[in-house]
């Protein structure tokens, strides 16, 4: 049990230290290569709010698609997008080549 607490503490400790630095919301569409920054740098609470806004928009789109399908209408499939808010020091696209 103690080892779990230590591991969790070590994983989340850098995030607590960086809570006041700039954060960037990212979106990554399943099946595509790379991620896209969805906004500029923000505080952590603002970044989390923006992440939630993007998730809500995606859910609303899926609900509209389901309603259209239930009425027999044709819809264009949409790949799901994963949204995450990361410190500005982390780039989910990986290191840049030199």
C-alpha positions as CSV (number, residue, x, y, z in Angstrom):
1,X,0.0,0.0,0.0
2,X,2.8,2.4,0.9
3,X,4.5,1.8,-2.5
4,X,1.3,2.8,-4.3
5,X,1.1,6.1,-2.4
6,X,4.7,6.8,-3.2
7,X,4.3,6.0,-6.9
8,X,1.2,8.2,-7.2
9,X,2.9,11.0,-5.3
10,X,5.9,10.8,-7.7
11,X,3.7,10.8,-10.8
12,X,1.6,13.8,-9.7
13,X,4.2,15.9,-7.9
14,X,5.5,17.7,-11.1
15,X,1.9,18.7,-11.9
16,X,1.4,20.3,-8.5
17,X,4.6,22.3,-8.8
18,X,3.6,23.5,-12.3
19,X,-0.1,24.3,-11.4
20,X,0.6,28.1,-11.7
21,X,2.6,27.9,-15.0
22,X,0.9,28.2,-18.4
23,X,-1.2,25.3,-19.7
24,X,-2.3,24.5,-23.2
25,X,-5.4,22.5,-24.3
26,X,-4.6,19.8,-26.9
27,X,-6.8,17.7,-29.1
28,X,-5.8,14.4,-30.8
29,X,-8.2,12.8,-33.3
30,X,-8.2,9.0,-33.1
31,X,-6.5,7.6,-36.2
32,X,-4.7,10.8,-37.2
33,X,-1.0,11.6,-36.7
34,X,-0.1,14.1,-34.0
35,X,-2.0,16.5,-31.8
36,X,-3.3,20.1,-32.3
37,X,-3.1,22.9,-29.8
38,X,-6.7,24.1,-29.4
39,X,-5.8,27.4,-27.7
40,X,-3.1,29.5,-26.3
41,X,-1.5,29.3,-22.9
42,X,-3.9,29.5,-20.0
43,X,-3.9,29.0,-16.2
44,X,-4.8,25.4,-15.2
45,X,-8.4,26.1,-14.3
46,X,-9.0,28.0,-17.5
47,X,-7.4,25.2,-19.5
48,X,-9.5,22.6,-17.8
49,X,-12.7,24.7,-18.5
50,X,-11.7,24.9,-22.2
51,X,-11.0,21.2,-22.3
52,X,-14.5,20.6,-20.9
53,X,-16.0,22.9,-23.5
54,X,-14.4,21.0,-26.3
55,X,-15.6,17.7,-24.8
56,X,-19.2,19.1,-24.5
57,X,-19.2,20.2,-28.1
58,X,-18.1,16.8,-29.2
59,X,-20.8,15.1,-27.1
60,X,-23.4,17.5,-28.6
61,X,-22.3,16.6,-32.1
62,X,-22.6,12.8,-31.3
63,X,-26.1,13.3,-29.9
64,X,-27.2,15.2,-33.0
65,X,-25.7,12.4,-35.2
66,X,-27.6,9.8,-33.2
67,X,-30.9,11.7,-33.5
68,X,-30.4,12.1,-37.2
69,X,-29.7,8.4,-37.5
70,X,-32.8,7.5,-35.5
71,X,-34.8,9.6,-38.1
72,X,-33.3,7.6,-40.9
73,X,-31.1,10.5,-42.1
74,X,-27.6,9.9,-43.4
75,X,-24.7,11.2,-41.4
76,X,-21.0,11.4,-42.1
77,X,-19.0,9.4,-39.5
78,X,-16.7,11.4,-37.3
79,X,-13.5,10.2,-35.6
80,X,-13.5,10.8,-31.9
81,X,-11.0,13.3,-30.5
82,X,-9.2,13.0,-27.2
83,X,-8.9,16.3,-25.3
84,X,-6.2,16.9,-22.6
85,X,-4.8,20.0,-20.9
86,X,-1.0,19.9,-20.5
87,X,1.7,22.2,-19.1
88,X,3.3,24.4,-21.8
89,X,6.5,22.5,-21.2
90,X,4.9,19.3,-22.5
91,X,4.3,18.7,-26.2
92,X,2.3,15.6,-27.0
93,X,3.7,15.6,-30.5
94,X,7.1,14.5,-29.1
95,X,10.5,16.0,-29.5
96,X,11.3,18.2,-32.4
97,X,13.9,17.0,-34.8
98,X,17.1,18.9,-35.4
